[in-house]
Amino acid sequence: METVGAYEAKTHLPKLLKRVIKGERITITKHGIPVAVLQPPESLRKTEPKQVIVELRKFRAKHCLKGLSLREMIEEGRP
């Protein structure tokens, strides 16, 4: 994680935001003391594929179609 002074952060905010969008975390300091962290929101953070698979399996275990096929649900008008 990179550290940037408050003055530099203010001056170069658009550039810093572009880097954050790409996934970087940047600590902003004031007189050498960390005061803030620029980071992507949770929704933009990349999740490991293995973790996604684990979560999908948990979801499937809790939700059952009770014998219906996807085709039948589409024909009934369910999204």
mmJSON file of the N, C-alpha and C atoms, coordinates in Angstrom:
{"data_MODEL":{"atom_site":{
"group_PDB":["ATOM","ATOM","ATOM","ATOM","ATOM","ATOM","ATOM","ATOM","ATOM","ATOM","ATOM","ATOM","ATOM","ATOM","ATOM","ATOM","ATOM","ATOM","ATOM","ATOM","ATOM","ATOM","ATOM","ATOM","ATOM","ATOM","ATOM","ATOM","ATOM","ATOM","ATOM","ATOM","ATOM","ATOM","ATOM","ATOM","ATOM","ATOM","ATOM","ATOM","ATOM","ATOM","ATOM","ATOM","ATOM","ATOM","ATOM","ATOM","ATOM","ATOM","ATOM","ATOM","ATOM","ATOM","ATOM","ATOM","ATOM","ATOM","ATOM","ATOM","ATOM","ATOM","ATOM","ATOM","ATOM","ATOM","ATOM","ATOM","ATOM","ATOM","ATOM","ATOM","ATOM","ATOM","ATOM","ATOM","ATOM","ATOM","ATOM","ATOM","ATOM","ATOM","ATOM","ATOM","ATOM","ATOM","ATOM","ATOM","ATOM","ATOM","ATOM","ATOM","ATOM","ATOM","ATOM","ATOM","ATOM","ATOM","ATOM","ATOM","ATOM","ATOM","ATOM","ATOM","ATOM","ATOM","ATOM","ATOM","ATOM","ATOM","ATOM","ATOM","ATOM","ATOM","ATOM","ATOM","ATOM","ATOM","ATOM","ATOM","ATOM","ATOM","ATOM","ATOM","ATOM","ATOM","ATOM","ATOM","ATOM","ATOM","ATOM","ATOM","ATOM","ATOM","ATOM","ATOM","ATOM","ATOM","ATOM","ATOM","ATOM","ATOM","ATOM","ATOM","ATOM","ATOM","ATOM","ATOM","ATOM","ATOM","ATOM","ATOM","ATOM","ATOM","ATOM","ATOM","ATOM","ATOM","ATOM","ATOM","ATOM","ATOM","ATOM","ATOM","ATOM","ATOM","ATOM","ATOM","ATOM","ATOM","ATOM","ATOM","ATOM","ATOM","ATOM","ATOM","ATOM","ATOM","ATOM","ATOM","ATOM","ATOM","ATOM","ATOM","ATOM","ATOM","ATOM","ATOM","ATOM","ATOM","ATOM","ATOM","ATOM","ATOM","ATOM","ATOM","ATOM","ATOM","ATOM","ATOM","ATOM","ATOM","ATOM","ATOM","ATOM","ATOM","ATOM","ATOM","ATOM","ATOM","ATOM","ATOM","ATOM","ATOM","ATOM","ATOM","ATOM","ATOM","ATOM","ATOM","ATOM","ATOM","ATOM","ATOM","ATOM","ATOM","ATOM","ATOM","ATOM","ATOM","ATOM","ATOM","ATOM","ATOM","ATOM","ATOM","ATOM"],
"id":[1,2,3,4,5,6,7,8,9,10,11,12,13,14,15,16,17,18,19,20,21,22,23,24,25,26,27,28,29,30,31,32,33,34,35,36,37,38,39,40,41,42,43,44,45,46,47,48,49,50,51,52,53,54,55,56,57,58,59,60,61,62,63,64,65,66,67,68,69,70,71,72,73,74,75,76,77,78,79,80,81,82,83,84,85,86,87,88,89,90,91,92,93,94,95,96,97,98,99,100,101,102,103,104,105,106,107,108,109,110,111,112,113,114,115,116,117,118,119,120,121,122,123,124,125,126,127,128,129,130,131,132,133,134,135,136,137,138,139,140,141,142,143,144,145,146,147,148,149,150,151,152,153,154,155,156,157,158,159,160,161,162,163,164,165,166,167,168,169,170,171,172,173,174,175,176,177,178,179,180,181,182,183,184,185,186,187,188,189,190,191,192,193,194,195,196,197,198,199,200,201,202,203,204,205,206,207,208,209,210,211,212,213,214,215,216,217,218,219,220,221,222,223,224,225,226,227,228,229,230,231,232,233,234,235,236,237],
"type_symbol":["N","C","C","N","C","C","N","C","C","N","C","C","N","C","C","N","C","C","N","C","C","N","C","C","N","C","C","N","C","C","N","C","C","N","C","C","N","C","C","N","C","C","N","C","C","N","C","C","N","C","C","N","C","C","N","C","C","N","C","C","N","C","C","N","C","C","N","C","C","N","C","C","N","C","C","N","C","C","N","C","C","N","C","C","N","C","C","N","C","C","N","C","C","N","C","C","N","C","C","N","C","C","N","C","C","N","C","C","N","C","C","N","C","C","N","C","C","N","C","C","N","C","C","N","C","C","N","C","C","N","C","C","N","C","C","N","C","C","N","C","C","N","C","C","N","C","C","N","C","C","N","C","C","N","C","C","N","C","C","N","C","C","N","C","C","N","C","C","N","C","C","N","C","C","N","C","C","N","C","C","N","C","C","N","C","C","N","C","C","N","C","C","N","C","C","N","C","C","N","C","C","N","C","C","N","C","C","N","C","C","N","C","C","N","C","C","N","C","C","N","C","C","N","C","C","N","C","C","N","C","C","N","C","C","N","C","C"],
"label_atom_id":["N","CA","C","N","CA","C","N","CA","C","N","CA","C","N","CA","C","N","CA","C","N","CA","C","N","CA","C","N","CA","C","N","CA","C","N","CA","C","N","CA","C","N","CA","C","N","CA","C","N","CA","C","N","CA","C","N","CA","C","N","CA","C","N","CA","C","N","CA","C","N","CA","C","N","CA","C","N","CA","C","N","CA","C","N","CA","C","N","CA","C","N","CA","C","N","CA","C","N","CA","C","N","CA","C","N","CA","C","N","CA","C","N","CA","C","N","CA","C","N","CA","C","N","CA","C","N","CA","C","N","CA","C","N","CA","C","N","CA","C","N","CA","C","N","CA","C","N","CA","C","N","CA","C","N","CA","C","N","CA","C","N","CA","C","N","CA","C","N","CA","C","N","CA","C","N","CA","C","N","CA","C","N","CA","C","N","CA","C","N","CA","C","N","CA","C","N","CA","C","N","CA","C","N","CA","C","N","CA","C","N","CA","C","N","CA","C","N","CA","C","N","CA","C","N","CA","C","N","CA","C","N","CA","C","N","CA","C","N","CA","C","N","CA","C","N","CA","C","N","CA","C","N","CA","C","N","CA","C","N","CA","C","N","CA","C","N","CA","C","N","CA","C","N","CA","C"],
"label_alt_id":[null,null,null,null,null,null,null,null,null,null,null,null,null,null,null,null,null,null,null,null,null,null,null,null,null,null,null,null,null,null,null,null,null,null,null,null,null,null,null,null,null,null,null,null,null,null,null,null,null,null,null,null,null,null,null,null,null,null,null,null,null,null,null,null,null,null,null,null,null,null,null,null,null,null,null,null,null,null,null,null,null,null,null,null,null,null,null,null,null,null,null,null,null,null,null,null,null,null,null,null,null,null,null,null,null,null,null,null,null,null,null,null,null,null,null,null,null,null,null,null,null,null,null,null,null,null,null,null,null,null,null,null,null,null,null,null,null,null,null,null,null,null,null,null,null,null,null,null,null,null,null,null,null,null,null,null,null,null,null,null,null,null,null,null,null,null,null,null,null,null,null,null,null,null,null,null,null,null,null,null,null,null,null,null,null,null,null,null,null,null,null,null,null,null,null,null,null,null,null,null,null,null,null,null,null,null,null,null,null,null,null,null,null,null,null,null,null,null,null,null,null,null,null,null,null,null,null,null,null,null,null,null,null,null,null,null,null],
"label_comp_id":["MET","MET","MET","GLU","GLU","GLU","THR","THR","THR","VAL","VAL","VAL","GLY","GLY","GLY","ALA","ALA","ALA","TYR","TYR","TYR","GLU","GLU","GLU","ALA","ALA","ALA","LYS","LYS","LYS","THR","THR","THR","HIS","HIS","HIS","LEU","LEU","LEU","PRO","PRO","PRO","LYS","LYS","LYS","LEU","LEU","LEU","LEU","LEU","LEU","LYS","LYS","LYS","ARG","ARG","ARG","VAL","VAL","VAL","ILE","ILE","ILE","LYS","LYS","LYS","GLY","GLY","GLY","GLU","GLU","GLU","ARG","ARG","ARG","ILE","ILE","ILE","THR","THR","THR","ILE","ILE","ILE","THR","THR","THR","LYS","LYS","LYS","HIS","HIS","HIS","GLY","GLY","GLY","ILE","ILE","ILE","PRO","PRO","PRO","VAL","VAL","VAL","ALA","ALA","ALA","VAL","VAL","VAL","LEU","LEU","LEU","GLN","GLN","GLN","PRO","PRO","PRO","PRO","PRO","PRO","GLU","GLU","GLU","SER","SER","SER","LEU","LEU","LEU","ARG","ARG","ARG","LYS","LYS","LYS","THR","THR","THR","GLU","GLU","GLU","PRO","PRO","PRO","LYS","LYS","LYS","GLN","GLN","GLN","VAL","VAL","VAL","ILE","ILE","ILE","VAL","VAL","VAL","GLU","GLU","GLU","LEU","LEU","LEU","ARG","ARG","ARG","LYS","LYS","LYS","PHE","PHE","PHE","ARG","ARG","ARG","ALA","ALA","ALA","LYS","LYS","LYS","HIS","HIS","HIS","CYS","CYS","CYS","LEU","LEU","LEU","LYS","LYS","LYS","GLY","GLY","GLY","LEU","LEU","LEU","SER","SER","SER","LEU","LEU","LEU","ARG","ARG","ARG","GLU","GLU","GLU","MET","MET","MET","ILE","ILE","ILE","GLU","GLU","GLU","GLU","GLU","GLU","GLY","GLY","GLY","ARG","ARG","ARG","PRO","PRO","PRO"],
"label_asym_id":["A","A","A","A","A","A","A","A","A","A","A","A","A","A","A","A","A","A","A","A","A","A","A","A","A","A","A","A","A","A","A","A","A","A","A","A","A","A","A","A","A","A","A","A","A","A","A","A","A","A","A","A","A","A","A","A","A","A","A","A","A","A","A","A","A","A","A","A","A","A","A","A","A","A","A","A","A","A","A","A","A","A","A","A","A","A","A","A","A","A","A","A","A","A","A","A","A","A","A","A","A","A","A","A","A","A","A","A","A","A","A","A","A","A","A","A","A","A","A","A","A","A","A","A","A","A","A","A","A","A","A","A","A","A","A","A","A","A","A","A","A","A","A","A","A","A","A","A","A","A","A","A","A","A","A","A","A","A","A","A","A","A","A","A","A","A","A","A","A","A","A","A","A","A","A","A","A","A","A","A","A","A","A","A","A","A","A","A","A","A","A","A","A","A","A","A","A","A","A","A","A","A","A","A","A","A","A","A","A","A","A","A","A","A","A","A","A","A","A","A","A","A","A","A","A","A","A","A","A","A","A","A","A","A","A","A","A"],
"label_entity_id":["1","1","1","1","1","1","1","1","1","1","1","1","1","1","1","1","1","1","1","1","1","1","1","1","1","1","1","1","1","1","1","1","1","1","1","1","1","1","1","1","1","1","1","1","1","1","1","1","1","1","1","1","1","1","1","1","1","1","1","1","1","1","1","1","1","1","1","1","1","1","1","1","1","1","1","1","1","1","1","1","1","1","1","1","1","1","1","1","1","1","1","1","1","1","1","1","1","1","1","1","1","1","1","1","1","1","1","1","1","1","1","1","1","1","1","1","1","1","1","1","1","1","1","1","1","1","1","1","1","1","1","1","1","1","1","1","1","1","1","1","1","1","1","1","1","1","1","1","1","1","1","1","1","1","1","1","1","1","1","1","1","1","1","1","1","1","1","1","1","1","1","1","1","1","1","1","1","1","1","1","1","1","1","1","1","1","1","1","1","1","1","1","1","1","1","1","1","1","1","1","1","1","1","1","1","1","1","1","1","1","1","1","1","1","1","1","1","1","1","1","1","1","1","1","1","1","1","1","1","1","1","1","1","1","1","1","1"],
"label_seq_id":[1,1,1,2,2,2,3,3,3,4,4,4,5,5,5,6,6,6,7,7,7,8,8,8,9,9,9,10,10,10,11,11,11,12,12,12,13,13,13,14,14,14,15,15,15,16,16,16,17,17,17,18,18,18,19,19,19,20,20,20,21,21,21,22,22,22,23,23,23,24,24,24,25,25,25,26,26,26,27,27,27,28,28,28,29,29,29,30,30,30,31,31,31,32,32,32,33,33,33,34,34,34,35,35,35,36,36,36,37,37,37,38,38,38,39,39,39,40,40,40,41,41,41,42,42,42,43,43,43,44,44,44,45,45,45,46,46,46,47,47,47,48,48,48,49,49,49,50,50,50,51,51,51,52,52,52,53,53,53,54,54,54,55,55,55,56,56,56,57,57,57,58,58,58,59,59,59,60,60,60,61,61,61,62,62,62,63,63,63,64,64,64,65,65,65,66,66,66,67,67,67,68,68,68,69,69,69,70,70,70,71,71,71,72,72,72,73,73,73,74,74,74,75,75,75,76,76,76,77,77,77,78,78,78,79,79,79],
"pdbx_PDB_ins_code":[null,null,null,null,null,null,null,null,null,null,null,null,null,null,null,null,null,null,null,null,null,null,null,null,null,null,null,null,null,null,null,null,null,null,null,null,null,null,null,null,null,null,null,null,null,null,null,null,null,null,null,null,null,null,null,null,null,null,null,null,null,null,null,null,null,null,null,null,null,null,null,null,null,null,null,null,null,null,null,null,null,null,null,null,null,null,null,null,null,null,null,null,null,null,null,null,null,null,null,null,null,null,null,null,null,null,null,null,null,null,null,null,null,null,null,null,null,null,null,null,null,null,null,null,null,null,null,null,null,null,null,null,null,null,null,null,null,null,null,null,null,null,null,null,null,null,null,null,null,null,null,null,null,null,null,null,null,null,null,null,null,null,null,null,null,null,null,null,null,null,null,null,null,null,null,null,null,null,null,null,null,null,null,null,null,null,null,null,null,null,null,null,null,null,null,null,null,null,null,null,null,null,null,null,null,null,null,null,null,null,null,null,null,null,null,null,null,null,null,null,null,null,null,null,null,null,null,null,null,null,null,null,null,null,null,null,null],
"Cartn_x":[0.859,0.0,0.904,0.612,1.408,0.914,1.823,1.49,1.676,0.697,0.729,0.38,1.087,0.783,-0.539,-1.154,-2.459,-2.415,-1.364,-1.262,-1.182,-0.354,-0.235,-1.555,-2.253,-3.546,-4.544,-4.551,-5.475,-5.136,-3.854,-3.404,-3.624,-3.467,-3.519,-4.69,-5.775,-6.894,-7.409,-7.625,-8.129,-7.204,-5.883,-4.938,-5.018,-5.122,-5.212,-6.487,-7.594,-8.857,-8.789,-8.106,-7.936,-7.184,-6.179,-5.422,-6.277,-7.115,-7.983,-8.996,-9.518,-10.467,-9.821,-8.527,-7.808,-7.516,-7.893,-7.742,-6.69,-5.973,-4.935,-5.545,-4.791,-5.137,-4.061,-4.465,-3.522,-3.811,-2.777,-2.913,-2.557,-3.402,-3.14,-2.649,-1.532,-0.956,-0.967,-0.935,-0.794,0.344,1.421,2.628,3.145,3.049,3.575,2.667,1.507,0.575,-0.586,-0.867,-1.988,-3.314,-4.074,-5.372,-6.529,-6.225,-7.294,-6.716,-7.608,-7.218,-8.192,-7.642,-8.463,-8.426,-9.587,-9.657,-10.961,-10.996,-12.244,-13.325,-14.581,-15.657,-15.724,-16.386,-16.491,-16.949,-17.897,-18.459,-17.437,-16.384,-15.392,-14.189,-14.087,-12.956,-13.092,-11.979,-11.996,-12.009,-12.865,-12.979,-12.294,-11.615,-10.949,-11.989,-11.72,-12.678,-13.047,-12.086,-12.389,-13.428,-13.338,-14.303,-15.688,-15.748,-17.027,-17.678,-16.889,-17.417,-17.957,-17.233,-17.691,-19.031,-19.153,-20.398,-21.551,-21.286,-22.328,-22.814,-21.896,-22.284,-23.129,-22.792,-23.604,-25.014,-25.092,-26.388,-27.228,-26.607,-27.329,-27.825,-27.058,-27.461,-28.695,-28.88,-30.01,-31.25,-31.085,-32.199,-32.468,-33.703,-34.086,-35.2,-35.198,-36.238,-37.455,-37.385,-38.501,-39.029,-38.124,-38.526,-38.759,-38.81,-39.012,-37.713,-37.85,-36.673,-36.628,-35.494,-35.352,-36.307,-36.448,-37.341,-38.777,-39.244,-40.612,-40.8,-39.803,-39.909,-39.988,-39.217,-39.26,-40.64,-41.188,-42.497,-43.587,-43.407,-44.377,-44.263,-43.185,-43.015,-42.162,-41.49,-40.584,-39.239,-38.635,-37.313,-36.234],
"Cartn_y":[-1.169,0.0,1.23,2.145,3.366,4.429,5.302,6.411,7.722,8.632,9.918,11.002,12.112,13.232,13.89,14.561,15.19,16.225,17.033,18.06,17.407,16.377,15.668,15.003,14.432,13.795,14.81,15.994,17.04,17.465,17.609,18.084,17.053,15.772,14.717,13.749,14.204,13.319,12.549,13.171,12.391,11.216,11.439,10.358,9.26,9.663,8.674,7.848,8.486,7.769,6.755,7.084,6.125,4.889,5.1,3.974,3.136,3.804,3.09,2.24,2.771,2.017,0.719,0.744,-0.45,-1.419,-1.043,-1.966,-1.593,-0.504,-0.102,0.489,0.394,1.052,2.093,3.301,4.396,5.024,5.112,5.751,7.222,8.083,9.519,9.907,10.639,11.051,12.566,13.013,14.434,14.532,15.187,15.285,13.901,12.951,11.611,10.66,11.136,10.297,9.897,8.599,8.165,8.729,9.33,9.912,9.336,8.706,8.16,7.104,6.263,5.246,5.325,5.481,5.415,3.967,3.368,1.986,1.773,0.771,0.509,0.036,0.342,-0.167,-1.689,-2.301,-3.764,-4.344,-3.677,-4.218,-4.273,-3.482,-3.48,-4.356,-4.825,-5.67,-7.023,-7.528,-8.829,-9.934,-10.906,-12.058,-13.245,-14.011,-15.205,-16.163,-16.741,-17.681,-18.834,-19.347,-20.455,-20.043,-18.792,-18.305,-18.159,-17.723,-17.594,-18.968,-19.962,-21.321,-21.843,-21.603,-22.028,-21.379,-20.077,-19.359,-19.865,-20.161,-20.692,-22.059,-22.874,-24.195,-24.072,-23.121,-22.885,-22.441,-21.543,-21.047,-22.197,-23.031,-24.15,-25.136,-25.332,-26.268,-25.774,-24.473,-23.891,-23.675,-23.651,-23.333,-24.505,-24.94,-26.088,-25.67,-26.213,-25.904,-26.813,-27.747,-28.662,-29.342,-29.868,-30.624,-29.796,-28.504,-27.67,-27.54,-27.478,-27.223,-25.723,-25.271,-23.869,-23.525,-24.427,-24.208,-24.01,-24.837,-24.708,-23.357,-22.928,-21.628,-20.494,-20.575,-19.541,-19.515,-20.699,-20.778,-20.244,-20.363,-19.81,-18.304,-17.727,-16.288,-15.842,-16.76,-16.392,-16.001,-14.939,-14.553,-15.504],
"Cartn_z":[0.0,0.0,0.0,-0.89,-1.005,-0.031,0.369,1.259,0.504,0.646,-0.032,0.988,0.933,1.817,1.448,2.406,2.188,1.073,1.027,-0.018,-1.395,-1.51,-2.787,-3.164,-2.178,-2.443,-2.979,-2.372,-2.821,-4.243,-4.507,-5.813,-6.918,-6.588,-7.6,-7.387,-6.798,-6.493,-7.709,-8.866,-10.014,-10.383,-10.345,-10.655,-9.605,-8.343,-7.271,-7.405,-7.757,-7.906,-9.045,-10.122,-11.218,-10.739,-9.895,-9.358,-8.417,-7.63,-6.693,-7.464,-8.561,-9.385,-9.888,-10.105,-10.567,-9.425,-8.201,-7.082,-6.057,-6.258,-5.305,-4.033,-2.95,-1.682,-1.428,-1.09,-0.867,0.486,1.326,2.629,2.492,3.033,3.03,4.418,4.439,5.714,5.855,7.101,7.397,8.404,8.002,8.826,9.21,8.242,8.446,9.209,9.648,10.407,9.501,9.369,8.522,9.024,8.106,8.472,7.657,6.527,5.683,4.75,4.244,3.261,2.099,0.9,-0.317,-0.782,-0.939,-1.396,-2.139,-3.015,-3.738,-2.767,-3.07,-2.223,-2.318,-1.365,-1.324,-2.654,-3.309,-4.544,-5.682,-5.614,-6.683,-6.382,-5.178,-4.83,-5.491,-5.948,-6.619,-5.578,-5.813,-4.931,-5.591,-4.79,-5.305,-5.891,-7.053,-7.659,-6.743,-5.972,-5.064,-4.03,-3.544,-2.557,-3.185,-4.428,-5.132,-5.276,-5.624,-5.779,-4.454,-3.371,-2.044,-1.716,-1.966,-1.678,-2.54,-3.817,-4.697,-4.211,-3.765,-3.25,-1.993,-1.122,0.082,-0.311,-1.298,-1.761,-2.327,-3.164,-3.768,-2.719,-1.674,-0.617,0.13,0.211,0.952,0.086,-1.24,-2.133,-3.074,-3.082,-3.889,-4.856,-6.054,-7.039,-6.884,-5.973,-5.68,-6.937,-7.735,-8.91,-10.163,-10.072,-11.26,-12.037,-13.352,-14.174,-14.486,-14.887,-15.255,-16.397,-17.357,-18.495,-18.013,-17.066,-16.54,-15.853,-15.13,-14.441,-15.462,-16.524,-17.562,-18.211,-18.491,-19.129,-18.229,-16.898,-15.948,-15.817,-16.359,-16.287,-15.118,-14.473,-13.393,-13.991,-13.449,-13.975,-13.494],
"occupancy":[1.0,1.0,1.0,1.0,1.0,1.0,1.0,1.0,1.0,1.0,1.0,1.0,1.0,1.0,1.0,1.0,1.0,1.0,1.0,1.0,1.0,1.0,1.0,1.0,1.0,1.0,1.0,1.0,1.0,1.0,1.0,1.0,1.0,1.0,1.0,1.0,1.0,1.0,1.0,1.0,1.0,1.0,1.0,1.0,1.0,1.0,1.0,1.0,1.0,1.0,1.0,1.0,1.0,1.0,1.0,1.0,1.0,1.0,1.0,1.0,1.0,1.0,1.0,1.0,1.0,1.0,1.0,1.0,1.0,1.0,1.0,1.0,1.0,1.0,1.0,1.0,1.0,1.0,1.0,1.0,1.0,1.0,1.0,1.0,1.0,1.0,1.0,1.0,1.0,1.0,1.0,1.0,1.0,1.0,1.0,1.0,1.0,1.0,1.0,1.0,1.0,1.0,1.0,1.0,1.0,1.0,1.0,1.0,1.0,1.0,1.0,1.0,1.0,1.0,1.0,1.0,1.0,1.0,1.0,1.0,1.0,1.0,1.0,1.0,1.0,1.0,1.0,1.0,1.0,1.0,1.0,1.0,1.0,1.0,1.0,1.0,1.0,1.0,1.0,1.0,1.0,1.0,1.0,1.0,1.0,1.0,1.0,1.0,1.0,1.0,1.0,1.0,1.0,1.0,1.0,1.0,1.0,1.0,1.0,1.0,1.0,1.0,1.0,1.0,1.0,1.0,1.0,1.0,1.0,1.0,1.0,1.0,1.0,1.0,1.0,1.0,1.0,1.0,1.0,1.0,1.0,1.0,1.0,1.0,1.0,1.0,1.0,1.0,1.0,1.0,1.0,1.0,1.0,1.0,1.0,1.0,1.0,1.0,1.0,1.0,1.0,1.0,1.0,1.0,1.0,1.0,1.0,1.0,1.0,1.0,1.0,1.0,1.0,1.0,1.0,1.0,1.0,1.0,1.0,1.0,1.0,1.0,1.0,1.0,1.0,1.0,1.0,1.0,1.0,1.0,1.0,1.0,1.0,1.0,1.0,1.0,1.0],
"B_iso_or_equiv":[0.0,0.0,0.0,0.0,0.0,0.0,0.0,0.0,0.0,0.0,0.0,0.0,0.0,0.0,0.0,0.0,0.0,0.0,0.0,0.0,0.0,0.0,0.0,0.0,0.0,0.0,0.0,0.0,0.0,0.0,0.0,0.0,0.0,0.0,0.0,0.0,0.0,0.0,0.0,0.0,0.0,0.0,0.0,0.0,0.0,0.0,0.0,0.0,0.0,0.0,0.0,0.0,0.0,0.0,0.0,0.0,0.0,0.0,0.0,0.0,0.0,0.0,0.0,0.0,0.0,0.0,0.0,0.0,0.0,0.0,0.0,0.0,0.0,0.0,0.0,0.0,0.0,0.0,0.0,0.0,0.0,0.0,0.0,0.0,0.0,0.0,0.0,0.0,0.0,0.0,0.0,0.0,0.0,0.0,0.0,0.0,0.0,0.0,0.0,0.0,0.0,0.0,0.0,0.0,0.0,0.0,0.0,0.0,0.0,0.0,0.0,0.0,0.0,0.0,0.0,0.0,0.0,0.0,0.0,0.0,0.0,0.0,0.0,0.0,0.0,0.0,0.0,0.0,0.0,0.0,0.0,0.0,0.0,0.0,0.0,0.0,0.0,0.0,0.0,0.0,0.0,0.0,0.0,0.0,0.0,0.0,0.0,0.0,0.0,0.0,0.0,0.0,0.0,0.0,0.0,0.0,0.0,0.0,0.0,0.0,0.0,0.0,0.0,0.0,0.0,0.0,0.0,0.0,0.0,0.0,0.0,0.0,0.0,0.0,0.0,0.0,0.0,0.0,0.0,0.0,0.0,0.0,0.0,0.0,0.0,0.0,0.0,0.0,0.0,0.0,0.0,0.0,0.0,0.0,0.0,0.0,0.0,0.0,0.0,0.0,0.0,0.0,0.0,0.0,0.0,0.0,0.0,0.0,0.0,0.0,0.0,0.0,0.0,0.0,0.0,0.0,0.0,0.0,0.0,0.0,0.0,0.0,0.0,0.0,0.0,0.0,0.0,0.0,0.0,0.0,0.0,0.0,0.0,0.0,0.0,0.0,0.0],
"pdbx_formal_charge":[null,null,null,null,null,null,null,null,null,null,null,null,null,null,null,null,null,null,null,null,null,null,null,null,null,null,null,null,null,null,null,null,null,null,null,null,null,null,null,null,null,null,null,null,null,null,null,null,null,null,null,null,null,null,null,null,null,null,null,null,null,null,null,null,null,null,null,null,null,null,null,null,null,null,null,null,null,null,null,null,null,null,null,null,null,null,null,null,null,null,null,null,null,null,null,null,null,null,null,null,null,null,null,null,null,null,null,null,null,null,null,null,null,null,null,null,null,null,null,null,null,null,null,null,null,null,null,null,null,null,null,null,null,null,null,null,null,null,null,null,null,null,null,null,null,null,null,null,null,null,null,null,null,null,null,null,null,null,null,null,null,null,null,null,null,null,null,null,null,null,null,null,null,null,null,null,null,null,null,null,null,null,null,null,null,null,null,null,null,null,null,null,null,null,null,null,null,null,null,null,null,null,null,null,null,null,null,null,null,null,null,null,null,null,null,null,null,null,null,null,null,null,null,null,null,null,null,null,null,null,null,null,null,null,null,null,null],
"auth_seq_id":[1,1,1,2,2,2,3,3,3,4,4,4,5,5,5,6,6,6,7,7,7,8,8,8,9,9,9,10,10,10,11,11,11,12,12,12,13,13,13,14,14,14,15,15,15,16,16,16,17,17,17,18,18,18,19,19,19,20,20,20,21,21,21,22,22,22,23,23,23,24,24,24,25,25,25,26,26,26,27,27,27,28,28,28,29,29,29,30,30,30,31,31,31,32,32,32,33,33,33,34,34,34,35,35,35,36,36,36,37,37,37,38,38,38,39,39,39,40,40,40,41,41,41,42,42,42,43,43,43,44,44,44,45,45,45,46,46,46,47,47,47,48,48,48,49,49,49,50,50,50,51,51,51,52,52,52,53,53,53,54,54,54,55,55,55,56,56,56,57,57,57,58,58,58,59,59,59,60,60,60,61,61,61,62,62,62,63,63,63,64,64,64,65,65,65,66,66,66,67,67,67,68,68,68,69,69,69,70,70,70,71,71,71,72,72,72,73,73,73,74,74,74,75,75,75,76,76,76,77,77,77,78,78,78,79,79,79],
"auth_comp_id":["MET","MET","MET","GLU","GLU","GLU","THR","THR","THR","VAL","VAL","VAL","GLY","GLY","GLY","ALA","ALA","ALA","TYR","TYR","TYR","GLU","GLU","GLU","ALA","ALA","ALA","LYS","LYS","LYS","THR","THR","THR","HIS","HIS","HIS","LEU","LEU","LEU","PRO","PRO","PRO","LYS","LYS","LYS","LEU","LEU","LEU","LEU","LEU","LEU","LYS","LYS","LYS","ARG","ARG","ARG","VAL","VAL","VAL","ILE","ILE","ILE","LYS","LYS","LYS","GLY","GLY","GLY","GLU","GLU","GLU","ARG","ARG","ARG","ILE","ILE","ILE","THR","THR","THR","ILE","ILE","ILE","THR","THR","THR","LYS","LYS","LYS","HIS","HIS","HIS","GLY","GLY","GLY","ILE","ILE","ILE","PRO","PRO","PRO","VAL","VAL","VAL","ALA","ALA","ALA","VAL","VAL","VAL","LEU","LEU","LEU","GLN","GLN","GLN","PRO","PRO","PRO","PRO","PRO","PRO","GLU","GLU","GLU","SER","SER","SER","LEU","LEU","LEU","ARG","ARG","ARG","LYS","LYS","LYS","THR","THR","THR","GLU","GLU","GLU","PRO","PRO","PRO","LYS","LYS","LYS","GLN","GLN","GLN","VAL","VAL","VAL","ILE","ILE","ILE","VAL","VAL","VAL","GLU","GLU","GLU","LEU","LEU","LEU","ARG","ARG","ARG","LYS","LYS","LYS","PHE","PHE","PHE","ARG","ARG","ARG","ALA","ALA","ALA","LYS","LYS","LYS","HIS","HIS","HIS","CYS","CYS","CYS","LEU","LEU","LEU","LYS","LYS","LYS","GLY","GLY","GLY","LEU","LEU","LEU","SER","SER","SER","LEU","LEU","LEU","ARG","ARG","ARG","GLU","GLU","GLU","MET","MET","MET","ILE","ILE","ILE","GLU","GLU","GLU","GLU","GLU","GLU","GLY","GLY","GLY","ARG","ARG","ARG","PRO","PRO","PRO"],
"auth_asym_id":["A","A","A","A","A","A","A","A","A","A","A","A","A","A","A","A","A","A","A","A","A","A","A","A","A","A","A","A","A","A","A","A","A","A","A","A","A","A","A","A","A","A","A","A","A","A","A","A","A","A","A","A","A","A","A","A","A","A","A","A","A","A","A","A","A","A","A","A","A","A","A","A","A","A","A","A","A","A","A","A","A","A","A","A","A","A","A","A","A","A","A","A","A","A","A","A","A","A","A","A","A","A","A","A","A","A","A","A","A","A","A","A","A","A","A","A","A","A","A","A","A","A","A","A","A","A","A","A","A","A","A","A","A","A","A","A","A","A","A","A","A","A","A","A","A","A","A","A","A","A","A","A","A","A","A","A","A","A","A","A","A","A","A","A","A","A","A","A","A","A","A","A","A","A","A","A","A","A","A","A","A","A","A","A","A","A","A","A","A","A","A","A","A","A","A","A","A","A","A","A","A","A","A","A","A","A","A","A","A","A","A","A","A","A","A","A","A","A","A","A","A","A","A","A","A","A","A","A","A","A","A","A","A","A","A","A","A"],
"auth_atom_id":["N","CA","C","N","CA","C","N","CA","C","N","CA","C","N","CA","C","N","CA","C","N","CA","C","N","CA","C","N","CA","C","N","CA","C","N","CA","C","N","CA","C","N","CA","C","N","CA","C","N","CA","C","N","CA","C","N","CA","C","N","CA","C","N","CA","C","N","CA","C","N","CA","C","N","CA","C","N","CA","C","N","CA","C","N","CA","C","N","CA","C","N","CA","C","N","CA","C","N","CA","C","N","CA","C","N","CA","C","N","CA","C","N","CA","C","N","CA","C","N","CA","C","N","CA","C","N","CA","C","N","CA","C","N","CA","C","N","CA","C","N","CA","C","N","CA","C","N","CA","C","N","CA","C","N","CA","C","N","CA","C","N","CA","C","N","CA","C","N","CA","C","N","CA","C","N","CA","C","N","CA","C","N","CA","C","N","CA","C","N","CA","C","N","CA","C","N","CA","C","N","CA","C","N","CA","C","N","CA","C","N","CA","C","N","CA","C","N","CA","C","N","CA","C","N","CA","C","N","CA","C","N","CA","C","N","CA","C","N","CA","C","N","CA","C","N","CA","C","N","CA","C","N","CA","C","N","CA","C","N","CA","C","N","CA","C","N","CA","C","N","CA","C","N","CA","C"],
"pdbx_PDB_model_num":[1,1,1,1,1,1,1,1,1,1,1,1,1,1,1,1,1,1,1,1,1,1,1,1,1,1,1,1,1,1,1,1,1,1,1,1,1,1,1,1,1,1,1,1,1,1,1,1,1,1,1,1,1,1,1,1,1,1,1,1,1,1,1,1,1,1,1,1,1,1,1,1,1,1,1,1,1,1,1,1,1,1,1,1,1,1,1,1,1,1,1,1,1,1,1,1,1,1,1,1,1,1,1,1,1,1,1,1,1,1,1,1,1,1,1,1,1,1,1,1,1,1,1,1,1,1,1,1,1,1,1,1,1,1,1,1,1,1,1,1,1,1,1,1,1,1,1,1,1,1,1,1,1,1,1,1,1,1,1,1,1,1,1,1,1,1,1,1,1,1,1,1,1,1,1,1,1,1,1,1,1,1,1,1,1,1,1,1,1,1,1,1,1,1,1,1,1,1,1,1,1,1,1,1,1,1,1,1,1,1,1,1,1,1,1,1,1,1,1,1,1,1,1,1,1,1,1,1,1,1,1,1,1,1,1,1,1]
}}}
